[in-house]
């Protein structure tokens, strides 16, 4: 969604790099480019003016003029201001002291409210709640049936006493739902209300009556992120008519320019609370302004990536695989490889996962063209092998490869390629498990074929530099006692190496555009 904005901003920042000091002309040119980038992304004009004015004011201040790397300071300023217009802090749901908590959904027809009700129900269920979806959209054809289907897929109860299709009173349904929730011990009620093709008085009157009848703890305005500046006008109308407490952005995976996400919070004063970025019920996340800003600036979203990995991976299983890679408990087999691949698959689309890595913006075309079916082919090939072949791929000769290819519906060359790549990957992973880094890879560990990224060098590069400096000899020591003492003191003051340093992650931003990595992520590495 933010491709256009991301590309323009990257070009702007690239022009700043290498400059030891920014002139007034540099700051004006940068501000002009940022203004154009935001307008092209369909961000509301008042938001653009205020954003650019703040960036210019801060860029002229001491934090940039006295910085060792002015370009990096400008990126830092833009990042902080983006976080600001996206809402500043993550806003969580307010839960009622006396259950049930009532959440009402409002928005235009086609914004995706009914599907989002199912996603929200699944999310709440995962948080340990017992949600109930309420079919209060009684006018759109088959809206009640759709909610029942979505609720069944999510494993969430649906309260639908009326058939809909123009029959029934939505206000009475909402009232009855609360009584039913108390009786059946559901602690959260999600009310799906009717939408329209445009803003009209009838819609607002019905929505406000449901609000008055149920006194909801949260009123969430669901908005299609692809409608651009119209989203702001619609949001302001709903703010006056229903007075919503938070925003949910749907269809964030679309090809729109993202202006709605960057405008709504600033223009309405209501935070974006959730984001829906796909068709699956699991494609639903809490909206984190800081993480979204990082994605827009192509700085990655490692925290979300880590959270998804924690949900998908079995800790005990991963530990066993790590021990095998380190040579502590047998060989890492194709069965282990398949288990790990299936765990990664649980995290979602691989192109989305890779897109969360820092610097992934430069590989947009490759990620967009990535064929997810390749994972299915690999799985089919491995599952067409016998247990002995999966345990010891070295026994897979020509006749076995021919049988495996027929069983998996692939070519013999595909089987050959998988087996060869498995041995290469296992060798590399074993070296990484033993602290050796990625052999022959100047780029990011674990991402074969990707060019080097700033601050993410492998072990070999470091080894070459060390060899160049010391030429295989120990450090020279001065014969002067005073100099020796000073050198020892300087050495003691140096920061100690940690697990992250093996991957090139340091605690200080580098002049070539690296970003400081949070301590939690450094510890993870």
N, C-alpha and C positions, 0 to 999 in steps of 0.2 A: 504493500500500500504506500509506503513512504519512499519508494525508489527514486522518484523525481526529486524530492526534497533532499534525500541523502546524497544523490549525485551532485547536485548543485553545491551543497555545503562542503562536500569533500573537495571539489574543485577550488572553492574559495579558500579553504584552509591550506590546500597544497601551495597556493600562490604566496602564502605568508611564511611558509617554512624556509629556514635558512637566513631570515632577516634578523640581524642582531638587535635592531631597534625599529619600532613602527612609527612612521611619520603620520602627520595629520591626514595626508592624502591616502595613506594605506588604510587608516581606520575608516575614512569616508567610503573608499572603494569596497572595503569588506562589508560595511553596513548596507551599502547599495545592493551588493550581491545577495546578502541575507534577506533583504526586503523582497527582491525579485523571486528568490527561492520560495519564500513563504506565500507570496501572492500566487505563484504558479501552483502551489500545493492547495490552493483554494481556502486559505486561512482568512478569517474575517478581517477586514481592513483595520478596525479599531485595535484589534489584537496585534496586528503587524506593526502599526505605528508605535504602540506602547513598548513592544518587545525590542524593536530596533533602537528606540530612544534609550532604553535601559542599557543595552549592549554598548552603544556608543559612549554613554556616560561613564560606564565602568572601564571601557577600553582606554579612555583618556586618563584614567586614574593611575595611582602609584602601583597598583598590583600588576599592571602591564608594563609601564615605563621602567620600573626597577627590576623587572623579572629577567632571569638569565635566558629564558626562552619565551619571548613575547607571544609567538604563535600558539604555543601550548596554553598559555594563560587565556588567550582569546577563546580557544576551544573550551576551556574550563568554564569561562563566563557564559558562553552560549549554552553549555550543558546545564548549568545551574538555572539559567533563565527559562530554558525549555521545561525543566522540572517544575518551575514556578507556574507557567501557564497551563501545564497539565494537571495542576491541582496541588502540587507541593508534597503532601504526604499521602500514604496509602490509607484509604478510609474503609473500615470494616463495617459489617452489618451491626446495627443496634438490635440487641435481643431484649424482649420484654421481660420484666422482673417476674411477672405472673403469666406463664404460657397460656395460650399459644401466641407466638410472635406472628404478626400479620404483615405480609409483604404484598403490596399491590403493584401490578405491572400496568403501565399506560404507554400509549404511543400510537403512531399511524398504522393503518393496515399495510401489511407487507414488510414491516420492520423486523419481523421474526419473533414476536412476543410468545407465541404458543410453543415454538421449539425451544425458546430460551427458558420458558417455565420448566420444561423437562430438564434442561441443563442445570438450572438453579436447584431443582429438586435433587438431582444426582449429586451435585456439589454439597448440598446440605446434609444429605444422607452420609456422604463420606466424612463429614465433620462430626458425625455422631448424633445427628438430629433425626427426628421422625417427621418428615414433611408430608403435607397433603396438598395436592394441586386442586384448584377450584375452577370449574368450567363456567365462568360468568360471561363469556363471549357467546351470546345466544342469537346473534344476527348473521355472522358470516357463515355461509354454507359449509357444513361439516366441520366447523371449528371444534365442537364438542368431541366428535369422533377423533379428530386429529390429536387433541389433548389426551384422550384415553390411550391412543396408540403410543404417543410419546411417553406417557407415564408408565405404561407397561414395559417399554424398552428400558426406562430408567429404574424400574423396580420400585416405583413410588405410587402410593394410593392416589386415586383421582375421585373427587366428589362431583358428580354430574347428575343431579336429580332431574334436569330438564333436557329434552332432546336437542334444543337449539333450533337453527334454521328459521328464526323469526318467532319461535314459541317460547314463552316463559319470561319471568321478571328477573333480570340480573341482580338487582338490589336485594331482593328477597333470597336469591340463591346465595349471595355473599353473607347475608345475616345467618342463614341456616347453616352455612359451612362452619362458622365459628362455634355454634352449639354442637355440631357433629365432631369437630376437632377436640373439644373439651371432653366429650363423651368417649371418644375413641383414643384419647391420650396422644394426639399428634401435637408436637410442640411448636411447629411452624406451619403456617397456612400461606400458600402462594396463590393469589387471585389473578387469573388471566382475564383481562377485560377486553371489550370490543374496540376495534380500531376503525378508521375510515380512510378513504382515499385522499381526503383533505381535511383541514381543520374546520369544524363546524360547531355550532352552538349545541346541537343535540348530543354530539360526542362528549363535549365538555360537561354538559349538564349530567349525563349518565355517569361519567367518571367521578364527578364531584359528589354525586349522591351515594355512590358506592363508598367513597372515602368517608363521608359523614356517617354512614351506617356502620362501618367496620372500625373506624379510628385506627388506621394502619400505623405500625411502627416505622415502616419504610414505604415510600412510594417511589418506585424505580421507573424512570423514563427510558424506554427502549428506543434507540435511534439507529437507523441504518447509517453506518459510517460512510457509505458511498454517495450520499446525497449532497455532500459539500456544504456550501454556505446556507442552503435551505435548512440544514439541520439546526442552525442557530436560530433562524426565524421560527421554526416549529417548536424548538425547546422553549423559547421565550413565551410563545402562546400557551404552551402547556404549563409553564411556570405560573402564569397568571390564572389559568383555569383550574389547575389541580394542585399546584404548589408541591412539586415532587422534591424528594430529599436527596436523590442520587441519580446518576446516569449509567446506563449500560450500553456499550457500543457493540452492535452486531455487525457481522460481515466484514470484520477487520482483515480477512484474508482476500478481499476483493482487490480489483485493480484501480480503485479510486485513488485520489491524491492525498487523502488523510486530513483535509482541512477541518472536518468535524471534530476529530479527536483533539486538535490543537486549539479549537475555538470555544467549545461548549463550556468547559469549566470556567474559563476566564470571563465569558460573556454572561453566564447565568449565576455564577457564584456557587454552583452545586458541583460536587466532586464526581468524577468518573469512578465508579466502584468496581465494575466488572467489564470484561472484554470477551466477546465471542469471536473466535478466529477460525471457524471451520464448520463442517456439516455434522461431524460426530458429536454425540452428547458429551464426550470428554473434552471437546475443544472449547473450553470455558475456563477463564482464569480471573483471579483477583487482579485489578488494574493497579500496577505500581508505576507512578509517574517517573521515578528515577530510572527504572529499568527501560521504560519506553523511550525516554530521552537518550539513553545509551544506545538503544537500537537505531534510533534515527541518526545518531552521529557515528554509527558503525563501530561502536566501542564494545559491542557484544552484550549478552545478557547471561552471564555465567551463573548468577544466583538462581534464575528460573531453571536453567539447565541442570544445576545440582539438585534442586528440589524434585524435578521430574525423574532424575536418575535414582534418587532415594526411594521414590515410590515404585519404580519399575524393577529395581535390582533386589534380589534376595541376598542379604548380607552374608549369610553362611555359605551360599553357593558361590558368591563372588570370592570369598576368602579361600575356598578350596581351589578355585581356578587360579588365583594368585599364587598359591603354594605350589601348584603344578608348574606354573610358568617359572617360578624361582627354583624348580628342580627339587623341591622338598618332599613331594608325594606323587611320584610317577610322572608320566608324560601328559602334556596338554593334548587332548584328542579332538577329533572332529565332533564328538558328542558334546564336549565342553564348549567348543566353538559355536555349535548350533544353539546351545542354551544361552550363551552370552548374546548371540545375534537376536534371539527371540526376546530377550530382556530389553535390548535396545529398541526393538520393534514396538514394544509396549509404550515407549516414550512418545510415540507418534511418528509423523512423517520425518524421514531422515533429512530431507531438504530443509525442513523447519528447524530440526535439531542443529544441523551444521550452520544454519543462518544465525544462530545465537552466538556463534564464536566471534571473537574480536577480529575485524578485518575481513569478515565473510562477504561484505558488500562488493568487493572486487571480483567475486566469483558468482555474481548473480546469475549470469547466463548458464554456467555449468550446473548450478543448483536448480534452476528452473527446468532444465532439460534432464535432470536426474530421473532415471526410470526406476520407480519403486518396485516394479515387478522383478527386477534383478534379484532381490532378496528372496522372492518366492522360488525362482529358478535354483538358487543356491540351496535352499531348504529342500527342494524336491530331489536334487542330486544327492545330498547327504542322506536323506531318508530312504533312498533307493539302494544304499549300501548295506551290507551285512554288518552285524555288531563287530565282527572281527576286523572288517575293513575300516570301520569308523575308528576303532581302537588303534589300528596300526595301518595307516594309509600307504606304507611302503610296499605292502603286499598287492596293491592294486596294479595288476599287469594289464596287457592289451586286451585280453578276452574279458576281464572283469570290467574294464572301462567301457567296453562295447555294451555289456549287459546293463551297466548302470545308466548309460545314456538312453538305452531303449526304455528302461523302467521309469526314467524321469522325464521322458519326452524331450530330451535335449540332444545336442551333437556330442560326439566323442571329444571334439576340441574343447567344448565347455567343461567336460569332466577333467580333461588334462589341465586346463587353465586353473580350475578350482584347486586341484591337488597341488599344483606347483605353487600357487599363491599362498596356500595354507602353510606349506613348509617355510616359505619366505617370511610370512607374517609371524609364524611361531618363533622363528629365529630372532626377528626384530623384537617381539614382545618379551622374549626371554632375556634379551639384553637390557631392555627397559626395566624389567622386573628386578634385575640385578644392579640397576643404577647406571646402566651404560648409555642411555639415551638412544635415539633413533639412528642406526648406522647409515651414513651417507645421505642423511636428510638434513639440509640446512634449514628447513622450514619447521613447522609446528609438529611436535611429536604426535604420532597416531593419525596424521592426515597425509598419506602418501600422495605424491603428485602435486601437492600444493606448494607454490613458491614460498620462500622464507618470509615470515612475518616479523615485524620489529620486536626485538627483545625476547624472541622465542627460539634461540639457537640450540642446536644439539650438542653432544659431548665432543664430537670430532673437531668442530670449529674451535672450541675452547682448548682442546688438546693441541691443535696446531699453533694457536697463539702462544700457549705455554711453552711449546717446544721452541718457537721462534725467539721468545724472550730469554729463556734460560739455557737453550741449547743443551739440555740434558744435564746441566750442572746444578748444584745447590746455590742458594742465595749468597751473594757476596756480603761479607761483614766487615765494617770499618774497623781499623785498628785503634781509632780514637775512642776512648771510653765514653766521653760526653756524647759523641755522635751515635754510638751504639745504644746508649740509654734513650736518646731521643727517638731513634728508629723503633726500639721496643715499645715505647709509649704510643707511637703512632700506630703500630701494628695492633696493640691492645684496643685502641679506640675504634678500629674498623668493625663494621657490623658482621656478626657471625653468620656463616652460611646456613641456610635452612633447606628443607626439601624443595622449596620452590626455586631456589637458585640453580638447581640442576636443569630447570626448564627455561632459564633466562629471566625469571621474574624477580625483580628487585623492588625495594621499597621506595625508590626515588624515580620520578619520571625522567626518561631519557630525551635528549634533544631531537631524536629523529621521529618523535610523535608517539612514543609508547605511553601507556596509561598506567597509573599506579594501581596495582592489584590489591583488593581488600585482603586483610589478614586471614579471614576465614578461608578464602580460596587458595591463598598461598599454603596454608596448613593442609588443605585437602591434597594439593599436589605433593 
